[in-house]
Amino acid sequence: MRILGQSLIALLAWFWLTLAFAQVPNELPIEQGSLQIAITQAPPEASLDDILSGRVLPGITPVLANSVSLPAPTLNHVWLRLKLHLPAYRAGTWHIRLNRQGIEGINAYFPEISKTRVPVLRVLHDQEKRRHFPDSYYVSLPADWKGDKIVYLEIIGAGYLHLEPKLLSRAQAERQDQRGEKIFIATYLTLLFGVAFALARQHVHKGAQMVGTAVWALVLLLASMVFNGHAEVLPGGSYSLAAGPGLGLGLFVMAAGQALWVTRSYAGMNRHVPFLSSIFDKAGWVLLMLGVAVTYLPIGYMGLLQTGVLALWTMTAVACIFGLSMDSRQTRWSAILVWCGLLLAMFTPVLAYWLALPASQPVRIGFQLLLALLVLVHVLVPWIRAMLQARQMQKRKSEPVFTPEQKIDRAREQLMTGLNSALRAASEGDLEWIAFRRLLEGLKPVLPQAASAVIAMNYHNEDLLLVEPKEAKERYAMLLNQRGNLLRNLSRSTAPQQIVIDFDGPDGPLEHVQLALIPLPIEKPGWGALLVERVADQAYSDAELSMCAEFASLATTAGEDAAFAMQERRGAEIDPDVGVYRHDAIDPILRKIHEASLLQRRSLSVLLIALDEYNKLPEVSRLPAMRAVADLVREEAQYGWTLGRMEEDSLLMIVPDLQIGLARELAERICTTARKHSVADLANIRFNVSIGIAQLQQIERSPQQMLLRLAKALAKAREYGGNQVQSTDSAVL
């Protein structure tokens, strides 16, 4: 699906790059031939003599550019005077080309030969090779014309016109026709494919609701062919134009209503936003009836209809984009992107009318190409998604079926793999938690259960209660409170067993709760057990109890081994005299925490805690006094804080995520506690501490400057007599 979305984005990007740089090649170099344009408008009854003599209008106005745009000339005919320069050395017939648009008739006048009009509407330069989907009207010039000539064209049109006559040779006209016909064929074939694919999917998947999409694609195909003047190709197409002059625009309005219905189905609005779905449904019916009315409006309203249809499709595009955004599935993005491209493409003909873009074929009918692409998105994207889902389901079906023994072997292997990887990445305080959590996760796929829990009391000096699922934790906490003595006594045995127990849960009394109880090897006075709960009428087999005992033993052993390895590693980093990190171990820890706080822009405070008059103490009293200081500091420490020995008489405390004000309050508490403290085995010697505080500054890229300020703060505290707290800011160095 991601590849499909990327392909659609690439297609959109290609289309808009082509559209932006689609300058028509210079089909007519200046040395081959040229023309100059002049324009006027006159009543339908005016003749060429009336135009030339000025009896109707003062004259014809020259046009400096090579094209001219004008609003709907419903009551008048447009007259063009073309001054031609035909080189004498170039043999062959020349042709004047006009873009196919809302032109009802063209009359040509060659004053040098005769002032009699020559009807040339839809007359191609090559009658023997008439094309099915022409994009141009041609006026063939007399074969023997050379030099400077004048031609008058009387144009009967409706709606907004953009006249850009070009002087082409026979070969140039043929190339122009071939290029234009390919774009029309690509557009019509894409819409036909949309109809065929929609019907095919409806046939394959009866509930796909693709009939509406097929009808939408068909209406868009008819609307495009009528709008482009190609309805005669269809069986009975010539008679369809008798329905009304606005048939093409009316079909586009009907297609806008059907676009709302297709988007409603594609985005699943009935399920997600039923209120918006109802609005889309009603708006679709309104546009359908409005399209029928547009078909029969008089031709005099053609300009107003063109503006109105553009506004209707703009509102439809915005509404569909909004409706698709309500869908949470990834498939919405393909349709949203194409709708956004279509929204832009609809205004390129307007830019061409304002002479801001060249009136090339991609600019004039590019919106039809995107409509065809939009149909394919609404047909193929859901189909591809359904095929991918079916393929995934087929893969699941083809997965091998394991026996209960094989499932247990796989669960055992996954448990050990998960334990090893999790324990390697775990922090010191999470070792036992992760080991027992993996135990609960490993039992779920192989042992049917309602809930499970690990109780570990006084395990590494902590009490653990882990419950799966987490919603049952309150219930097991109440079980431990009410039946703790019973569970502890049962855990003293070495064999797994099953019991039926009752207790008061959070929602009332619970009777006959079936539990498997597997003792955990925790040294006294601690105790622990793995509990697995089932409904009361489902007993445990001996094999299930043995499996639980095996898994519990694996998890406990892995946790103990990891904890032992952690203790050995910590033994090389801990000062054995005081029980805190050594100086060489605290330095990398500080650098790591400093870097993390700097990158994450978090607070970091450091405290330097020094024992006052350390050198005046008896030598035998110095070490016990430092241990006493470390103990009382640890009483104030929280999880995540780090304590290390900086010098013989000082400790460094690293406190992440603590502002300087709170750090000062912490230091004051430590000072107060130290003043009240005495060491009983040192003849009740009392001692004081001095504390310096510094905080991380975001401009500091290493902790050295912070440590310098920290030492300065401690020196200041001792200079003022000690037994106090001092802090520094970035200005104190």
C-alpha positions in Angstrom: 0.0 0.0 0.0 2.9 2.4 0.8 4.4 1.6 -2.7 1.0 2.3 -4.3 0.8 5.7 -2.5 4.3 6.6 -3.5 3.5 5.7 -7.2 0.5 8.0 -7.1 2.5 10.8 -5.6 5.2 10.4 -8.3 2.5 10.4 -11.0 1.0 13.6 -9.6 4.4 15.2 -9.5 5.1 14.2 -13.1 1.8 15.6 -14.2 2.2 19.0 -12.6 5.8 19.4 -13.8 4.5 18.6 -17.3 1.7 21.1 -16.8 4.0 23.8 -15.5 6.5 23.5 -18.3 4.2 22.4 -21.1 5.1 25.3 -23.4 3.9 24.4 -26.9 7.0 24.0 -29.1 7.7 26.8 -31.4 5.7 25.4 -34.3 6.1 28.4 -36.5 9.6 30.0 -36.7 9.4 33.6 -37.9 11.2 32.8 -41.2 8.5 30.2 -42.1 5.4 32.4 -41.8 3.7 34.7 -39.3 0.3 36.3 -38.6 -1.0 39.5 -36.9 -4.3 39.6 -35.1 -7.0 42.3 -35.0 -10.5 41.8 -33.4 -14.0 43.2 -33.2 -17.5 42.1 -32.5 -20.6 42.8 -34.6 -24.3 41.8 -34.8 -25.1 38.5 -36.5 -26.6 40.3 -39.5 -23.4 42.3 -40.3 -21.5 41.4 -43.4 -17.8 41.8 -44.3 -18.6 45.0 -46.2 -20.2 46.4 -43.1 -17.1 45.6 -41.1 -14.7 47.1 -43.7 -16.7 50.2 -44.3 -17.3 51.0 -40.7 -21.1 51.1 -41.0 -21.5 48.8 -38.0 -18.4 49.6 -35.9 -15.6 52.1 -36.1 -13.1 49.5 -37.1 -11.0 46.5 -36.0 -8.7 46.7 -33.0 -5.2 45.2 -33.4 -4.0 42.8 -30.7 -0.4 43.0 -29.7 -0.2 39.4 -28.3 -0.7 36.3 -30.3 -3.9 35.4 -28.5 -7.0 37.1 -27.2 -9.6 36.2 -24.5 -13.1 37.5 -24.3 -16.3 36.8 -22.4 -19.3 35.0 -23.8 -20.2 36.8 -27.1 -23.8 35.5 -27.1 -25.4 38.5 -28.9 -22.6 39.2 -31.3 -20.2 37.4 -33.6 -16.5 37.7 -33.2 -14.5 38.9 -36.2 -10.8 38.3 -36.6 -8.6 40.0 -39.1 -5.4 38.0 -39.7 -2.6 39.5 -41.6 -0.5 36.6 -42.9 3.1 36.5 -44.2 3.6 33.3 -46.3 7.2 32.8 -47.5 7.4 32.3 -51.3 10.0 29.5 -51.1 7.8 27.2 -49.0 5.7 24.9 -51.1 2.4 23.4 -49.9 -0.9 24.5 -48.4 -1.0 26.6 -45.2 -3.7 26.2 -42.5 -5.0 28.4 -39.8 -5.6 26.5 -36.6 -8.0 27.4 -33.7 -8.3 25.4 -30.4 -11.5 23.4 -30.1 -13.8 25.1 -27.6 -17.3 26.5 -27.4 -17.4 27.6 -31.1 -20.7 27.0 -32.9 -19.5 28.1 -36.4 -16.7 29.6 -38.3 -17.0 31.5 -41.6 -13.8 32.4 -43.6 -13.5 35.3 -46.0 -10.6 35.7 -48.6 -11.1 39.3 -49.8 -8.4 38.9 -52.5 -10.4 36.1 -54.1 -14.0 36.9 -53.1 -15.9 38.4 -50.2 -18.2 35.4 -50.1 -18.1 33.5 -46.9 -16.8 30.0 -46.7 -18.3 27.8 -43.9 -15.4 25.9 -42.4 -16.6 24.6 -39.0 -15.1 21.3 -38.2 -13.4 21.0 -41.7 -10.0 19.4 -41.3 -7.1 20.0 -43.5 -7.1 16.4 -44.7 -10.5 15.0 -45.4 -9.1 11.6 -46.3 -7.6 11.1 -42.8 -10.3 12.5 -40.6 -9.4 11.8 -36.9 -11.9 10.5 -34.4 -10.9 12.9 -31.6 -9.7 16.2 -33.1 -8.5 19.0 -30.9 -8.6 21.8 -33.5 -10.5 23.7 -36.2 -8.6 24.3 -39.4 -9.1 26.9 -42.2 -7.2 25.8 -45.3 -5.7 28.7 -47.3 -5.6 28.7 -51.1 -2.8 26.5 -52.4 -1.1 29.2 -54.5 -1.0 31.9 -51.8 2.4 33.4 -51.2 3.6 36.7 -49.6 1.4 39.0 -47.5 -2.3 38.1 -47.4 -5.4 39.0 -45.3 -8.0 36.6 -44.1 -11.2 37.4 -42.1 -12.8 34.9 -39.7 -16.3 35.2 -38.4 -16.7 33.1 -35.3 -20.0 32.2 -33.7 -19.4 31.1 -30.1 -20.9 30.7 -26.7 -19.3 31.0 -23.3 -15.8 32.2 -22.6 -13.4 32.0 -25.6 -9.7 32.0 -25.8 -8.7 32.5 -29.4 -5.1 31.7 -30.3 -4.8 31.3 -34.1 -1.7 29.6 -35.4 -0.3 29.4 -38.9 0.8 25.8 -39.6 2.1 23.9 -42.6 0.5 20.6 -43.5 3.2 18.5 -41.7 2.9 20.7 -38.6 -0.9 20.3 -38.5 -0.6 16.5 -38.8 1.8 16.3 -35.9 -0.4 18.6 -33.8 -3.4 16.4 -34.5 -1.5 13.2 -33.6 -0.3 14.6 -30.3 -3.7 15.9 -29.3 -5.5 12.7 -30.2 -3.2 10.6 -28.0 -4.1 12.7 -24.9 -7.8 12.3 -25.6 -7.4 8.5 -26.2 -5.5 8.2 -22.9 -8.2 10.0 -21.0 -11.1 8.1 -22.5 -9.4 4.7 -22.2 -8.5 5.4 -18.5 -12.2 6.1 -17.8 -13.3 3.0 -19.7 -10.8 1.0 -17.7 -12.3 2.5 -14.6 -15.8 1.3 -15.7 -14.5 -2.2 -16.5 -12.4 -2.5 -13.3 -15.3 -1.4 -11.1 -17.7 -3.9 -12.7 -15.1 -6.6 -12.5 -14.6 -6.0 -8.8 -18.3 -5.9 -8.2 -18.5 -9.3 -9.9 -15.6 -10.8 -7.9 -16.7 -9.2 -4.5 -20.5 -9.0 -4.4 -20.4 -6.5 -1.4 -17.8 -4.2 -2.9 -20.4 -1.5 -3.8 -18.6 -0.6 -7.1 -21.7 -0.1 -9.2 -21.9 3.6 -8.2 -18.2 4.0 -9.1 -18.8 2.4 -12.5 -21.7 4.7 -13.2 -19.6 7.7 -12.1 -16.8 6.8 -14.5 -19.3 6.3 -17.3 -20.9 9.7 -16.7 -17.4 11.4 -16.6 -16.6 9.7 -19.9 -19.8 11.0 -21.6 -19.3 14.4 -20.0 -15.7 14.7 -21.3 -16.6 13.5 -24.8 -19.5 16.0 -25.1 -17.4 18.8 -23.6 -14.6 18.1 -26.0 -17.0 17.9 -29.0 -16.4 14.2 -29.6 -19.9 13.0 -29.0 -20.4 12.2 -32.7 -18.1 9.2 -32.3 -20.6 7.5 -30.0 -23.5 5.6 -31.4 -26.3 8.1 -31.8 -24.0 10.8 -30.4 -25.1 13.4 -32.9 -28.7 13.1 -31.7 -27.6 13.4 -28.0 -26.6 17.1 -28.6 -30.3 17.9 -29.2 -30.9 17.4 -25.5 -29.6 20.9 -24.9 -26.6 23.2 -25.4 -25.5 22.7 -21.8 -25.4 18.8 -22.0 -21.6 18.6 -21.3 -21.7 21.0 -18.3 -24.9 19.3 -17.1 -23.2 15.9 -17.1 -20.2 17.3 -15.2 -22.7 18.6 -12.5 -24.3 15.2 -12.3 -20.8 13.7 -12.0 -20.0 16.1 -9.1 -23.1 14.7 -7.2 -21.9 11.1 -7.9 -18.4 12.0 -6.6 -20.0 12.8 -3.3 -21.6 9.4 -3.2 -18.4 7.6 -4.2 -16.4 9.4 -1.6 -19.0 8.6 1.0 -18.7 4.9 0.3 -14.9 5.0 -0.1 -14.3 6.7 3.2 -16.8 4.6 5.1 -18.8 7.6 6.4 -21.8 5.5 7.4 -19.6 4.0 10.1 -17.4 6.9 11.1 -19.4 10.0 10.6 -23.1 9.2 9.9 -24.2 12.8 10.1 -21.7 13.9 7.4 -22.7 10.8 5.3 -26.3 12.0 5.3 -25.3 15.4 4.1 -23.2 13.9 1.3 -26.1 11.8 0.2 -28.6 14.6 0.1 -26.1 17.0 -1.6 -25.5 14.3 -4.3 -29.2 14.2 -5.1 -29.4 18.0 -5.3 -26.5 18.1 -7.7 -28.0 15.3 -9.8 -31.3 17.3 -10.3 -29.3 20.5 -10.9 -27.3 18.8 -13.6 -30.6 17.9 -15.4 -31.7 21.5 -15.2 -28.4 22.8 -16.5 -28.7 20.7 -19.6 -31.8 22.5 -20.8 -30.8 26.1 -20.1 -30.6 28.4 -23.2 -27.2 28.9 -24.8 -27.2 32.6 -23.7 -26.4 31.4 -20.2 -23.3 29.4 -21.2 -20.7 31.8 -19.7 -22.6 31.9 -16.4 -22.9 28.1 -16.5 -19.1 27.7 -17.0 -18.4 29.9 -13.9 -21.1 28.1 -11.9 -19.8 24.6 -12.8 -16.3 25.6 -11.8 -17.6 26.8 -8.4 -19.6 23.6 -7.9 -16.7 21.4 -8.6 -14.4 23.5 -6.3 -16.9 23.0 -3.5 -17.2 19.3 -4.3 -13.4 18.8 -4.2 -13.1 20.6 -0.8 -16.0 18.6 0.6 -14.5 15.3 -0.6 -11.1 16.1 0.8 -12.7 16.9 4.2 -14.8 13.7 4.1 -11.7 11.6 3.3 -9.8 13.2 6.1 -12.4 11.7 8.5 -11.2 8.2 7.5 -8.4 6.9 9.7 -7.1 4.4 7.1 -3.9 5.1 5.1 -5.8 4.6 1.8 -7.4 8.0 2.2 -4.1 9.7 1.3 -4.1 8.6 -2.3 -7.5 10.0 -3.0 -6.8 13.2 -1.1 -3.6 13.8 -3.1 -5.4 13.3 -6.4 -8.3 15.6 -5.3 -5.8 18.3 -4.4 -4.2 18.0 -7.8 -7.6 18.1 -9.5 -8.5 21.2 -7.4 -5.5 23.0 -8.9 -6.0 21.6 -12.5 -9.6 23.0 -12.6 -8.2 26.5 -12.5 -5.5 26.1 -15.2 -8.0 26.9 -18.0 -8.8 30.1 -16.1 -5.1 31.0 -16.0 -4.9 30.4 -19.7 -7.9 32.7 -20.2 -6.1 35.4 -18.3 -3.0 34.7 -20.4 -1.0 33.6 -17.4 -0.4 30.1 -18.9 -0.1 28.9 -22.5 -3.3 27.4 -23.8 -1.7 24.0 -24.4 -3.8 20.9 -24.3 -2.6 19.7 -20.9 -3.6 23.1 -19.5 -7.0 23.1 -21.1 -8.1 19.5 -20.4 -5.6 18.4 -17.7 -8.5 18.2 -15.2 -10.0 15.4 -17.3 -6.8 13.4 -16.9 -6.9 13.8 -13.2 -10.6 12.9 -13.1 -9.7 9.6 -14.8 -6.9 9.0 -12.4 -9.3 9.7 -9.5 -11.6 7.0 -10.8 -8.8 4.5 -10.9 -7.8 5.4 -7.3 -11.3 4.8 -6.0 -11.5 1.4 -7.9 -8.0 0.0 -7.6 -6.8 1.1 -4.1 -9.6 -0.7 -2.2 -9.1 -3.7 -4.5 -5.4 -3.9 -3.9 -6.0 -3.4 -0.2 -8.5 -6.3 -0.2 -6.0 -8.5 -2.1 -3.2 -7.7 0.3 -5.5 -8.5 3.3 -6.5 -11.8 1.6 -2.8 -12.6 1.0 -2.0 -12.0 4.7 -4.9 -14.2 5.8 -3.6 -16.9 3.4 -0.2 -16.6 4.9 -1.7 -17.0 8.4 -3.6 -20.1 7.2 -0.4 -21.6 5.8 1.5 -21.2 9.1 2.3 -24.6 10.5 0.2 -26.0 13.3 2.2 -26.8 16.4 1.5 -29.5 18.9 1.2 -28.5 22.6 4.8 -29.8 23.2 6.1 -27.8 20.3 4.3 -24.7 21.5 5.9 -25.1 25.0 9.4 -25.6 23.4 8.9 -22.4 21.4 7.7 -20.5 24.4 10.6 -21.8 26.5 13.1 -20.7 23.8 11.4 -17.3 23.4 11.4 -16.8 27.2 15.1 -17.4 27.4 15.9 -15.2 24.4 13.7 -12.4 25.7 15.2 -12.7 29.2 18.8 -12.5 28.0 18.2 -9.5 25.7 16.1 -7.7 28.2 18.4 -8.2 31.2 21.5 -7.1 29.2 19.8 -3.8 28.5 18.2 -3.4 31.9 19.2 -0.9 34.6 20.2 -2.2 38.0 16.9 -1.5 39.7 14.9 -3.2 36.9 16.5 -6.6 36.8 14.0 -8.6 38.9 11.1 -6.7 37.6 12.0 -7.5 34.0 12.7 -11.1 34.7 9.3 -11.8 36.3 7.5 -9.6 33.8 8.9 -11.8 31.0 7.8 -14.9 33.0 4.2 -13.7 32.9 4.4 -12.9 29.2 5.9 -16.2 28.4 3.2 -18.2 30.1 0.3 -16.4 28.3 0.5 -18.2 24.9 0.9 -21.7 26.3 -1.3 -21.7 29.4 -5.0 -20.7 29.2 -5.6 -18.3 32.1 -7.7 -15.4 33.3 -4.9 -13.6 35.0 -1.5 -14.2 36.5 0.7 -12.6 39.2 4.2 -12.7 40.7 4.5 -12.0 44.5 8.0 -11.5 45.8 8.3 -10.2 49.3 11.6 -9.0 50.7 13.3 -10.0 47.5 16.6 -8.1 47.3 15.2 -5.9 50.1 12.1 -5.0 48.0 8.5 -6.1 47.7 7.2 -6.9 44.2 3.7 -7.4 42.9 3.4 -7.8 39.2 0.0 -8.6 37.6 -1.1 -9.5 34.1 -3.4 -7.9 32.9 -2.7 -4.7 34.7 -6.4 -4.1 35.4 -6.3 -7.1 37.9 -3.6 -5.5 40.1 -6.0 -4.1 42.6 -7.7 -7.5 43.0 -4.5 -9.3 43.7 -3.4 -6.5 46.1 -6.6 -7.2 48.1 -5.9 -11.0 47.8 -2.4 -10.5 49.3 -3.8 -8.3 52.1 -6.5 -10.8 53.1 -4.8 -14.2 52.4 -1.1 -13.2 52.7 -0.4 -15.6 55.5 -1.9 -18.5 53.7 0.0 -17.8 50.5 3.2 -17.4 52.4 2.8 -20.7 54.2 2.0 -22.5 50.9 5.0 -20.9 49.2 7.3 -22.6 51.9 6.7 -25.9 50.2 8.9 -26.8 47.2 6.2 -28.4 45.0 3.6 -26.5 42.8 0.0 -27.0 43.8 -3.5 -25.7 43.0 -6.0 -24.3 45.4 -9.5 -22.9 45.4 -9.7 -19.7 47.4 -12.2 -17.0 48.1 -11.7 -13.3 49.2 -13.3 -9.9 48.9 -12.4 -8.2 45.6 -12.9 -4.6 44.6 -16.3 -5.4 43.1 -17.5 -7.6 46.0 -16.9 -11.1 47.4 -15.1 -13.6 45.1 -15.8 -17.3 45.7 -14.0 -20.4 44.5 -11.2 -18.7 42.6 -8.9 -21.5 41.0 -5.2 -20.7 41.5 -2.1 -22.5 40.5 0.6 -21.6 43.1 4.2 -22.2 42.2 6.8 -21.3 45.0 9.7 -19.1 44.0 13.1 -19.8 45.5 13.5 -16.7 47.7 15.6 -16.9 50.8 14.0 -16.3 54.2 12.6 -14.1 55.7 11.4 -13.3 52.2 9.0 -15.5 50.2 7.4 -15.5 46.8 5.0 -17.3 44.5 3.8 -17.4 40.9 -0.1 -17.4 40.8 -2.0 -18.4 37.7 -5.8 -17.9 37.8 -8.5 -19.8 36.0 -12.3 -20.2 36.5 -13.2 -22.5 39.3 -14.3 -25.5 37.2 -11.0 -25.8 35.2 -8.3 -27.6 37.1 -4.6 -27.7 36.2 -2.9 -30.9 35.0 0.4 -32.1 36.4 2.1 -31.2 33.1 0.8 -27.6 33.3 2.0 -27.2 36.9 5.4 -28.6 36.0 5.7 -26.2 33.1 4.9 -23.3 35.3 7.5 -24.4 37.8 10.1 -24.7 35.1 9.4 -21.3 33.6 9.4 -19.7 37.1 12.8 -21.4 37.8 14.3 -20.1 34.5 13.1 -16.5 35.2 14.4 -16.5 38.8 17.7 -18.0 37.9 18.2 -15.5 35.0 17.3 -12.6 37.3 19.6 -13.8 40.1 22.5 -14.3 37.6 22.1 -10.9 36.2 21.8 -9.3 39.7 25.0 -11.2 40.8 26.8 -9.9 37.7 25.6 -6.4 38.4 26.9 -6.6 41.9 30.3 -7.8 40.8 30.5 -5.0 38.3 29.4 -2.5 40.9 32.0 -3.9 43.4 34.8 -2.5 41.2 33.1 0.9 41.1 32.0 1.3 44.7 34.2 2.7 47.4 34.3 -0.1 50.0 34.9 2.3 52.9 31.9 4.6 52.3 29.6 2.6 50.0 29.3 5.2 47.2 30.9 5.4 43.7 34.7 5.9 43.5 36.0 9.2 42.1 37.2 7.5 38.8 33.7 5.9 38.5 31.6 9.0 39.2 33.4 11.0 36.4 32.0 9.1 33.4 28.6 9.0 35.0 28.6 12.8 35.4 29.6 13.2 31.8 26.9 11.0 30.5 24.2 12.7 32.6 25.5 16.1 31.6 25.4 15.3 27.9 21.8 13.9 28.2 20.6 17.0 30.1 22.2 19.3 27.6 20.7 17.6 24.5 17.3 17.3 26.1 17.4 20.8 27.6 16.7 19.5 31.1 17.7 20.8 34.5 20.8 19.3 36.2 22.0 20.3 39.7 25.2 19.0 41.5 25.9 19.2 45.2 29.4 19.0 46.8 29.0 17.9 50.4 32.1 18.2 52.6 32.7 17.3 56.2 33.8 20.4 58.2 37.1 20.2 60.1 37.8 16.8 58.7 41.5 17.0 59.5 40.9 17.9 63.1 39.0 14.7 63.8 40.9 11.7 65.2 42.2 9.5 62.5 40.1 6.6 63.7 37.0 8.7 63.6 37.3 10.1 60.1 36.1 7.0 58.1 33.0 6.3 60.4 32.1 10.0 60.1 32.2 9.9 56.3 30.1 6.7 56.3 27.6 8.5 58.6 27.5 11.5 56.1 26.9 9.1 53.2 24.1 7.3 55.1 22.2 10.5 55.9 22.6 11.8 52.3 21.3 8.5 51.0 18.2 8.9 53.2 17.4 12.1 51.2 18.2 10.7 47.8 15.6 9.5 45.3 15.7 7.0 42.5 17.9 8.2 39.6 20.2 10.4 41.8 23.9 9.4 42.0 26.3 9.7 44.9 30.1 9.5 44.6 33.3 10.3 46.6 35.1 13.3 45.1 37.8 13.8 47.8 38.7 12.2 51.1 36.4 14.6 52.9 33.7 15.3 50.3 30.9 13.6 48.4 29.4 14.6 45.0 25.6 14.2 44.5 24.3 14.4 40.9 20.6 15.4 40.8 18.9 15.4 37.3 15.7 17.3 36.7 16.0 19.5 39.8 15.9 23.3 39.7 18.4 25.3 41.7 15.8 26.4 44.2 14.7 22.8 45.1 18.4 21.7 45.1 19.1 24.4 47.8 16.1 23.2 49.9 17.6 19.6 49.7 21.0 20.9 50.8 19.5 22.8 53.7 17.7 19.6 54.9 21.0 17.7 54.7 22.8 20.4 56.8 20.0 20.4 59.4 20.1 16.6 59.7 23.8 16.6 60.0 23.7 19.1 62.9 21.4 16.9 64.8 23.3 13.7 64.0 25.9 12.0 66.2 27.9 8.8 65.8 27.3 6.5 68.8 30.4 4.4 68.4 32.5 7.6 68.3 31.8 8.8 71.8 28.8 10.8 70.4 31.0 13.0 68.3 28.8 15.6 66.4 29.8 17.0 63.1 28.7 19.6 60.5 28.8 19.7 56.8 29.2 22.5 54.2 27.5 22.2 50.8 28.2 23.9 47.5 25.6 23.9 44.7 25.9 24.5 41.0 23.5 24.1 38.1 24.0 23.3 34.4 24.2 26.2 32.1 23.1 25.5 28.5 26.1 27.3 27.1 28.5 24.8 28.8 29.6 21.9 26.6 31.4 19.9 29.3 30.9 19.5 33.1 34.3 21.0 33.9 33.0 24.6 34.2 30.1 23.4 36.4 32.6 21.6 38.7 34.7 24.7 39.0 31.8 26.7 40.0 30.8 23.9 42.5 34.2 24.0 44.1 34.0 27.8 44.3 30.7 27.6 46.1 32.0 25.1 48.6 35.1 27.2 49.3 32.8 30.2 49.9 30.7 28.2 52.4 33.8 27.2 54.3 35.2 30.8 54.1 32.1 32.0 55.9 32.6 29.5 58.8 31.1 26.3 57.3 27.9 24.5 58.4 26.0 26.2 55.6 24.9 26.1 51.9 26.3 28.3 49.1 25.5 28.3 45.4 27.0 30.0 42.4 25.7 31.2 39.0 27.5 31.3 35.6 29.1 34.7 36.5 31.1 33.2 39.4 34.2 31.6 38.1 
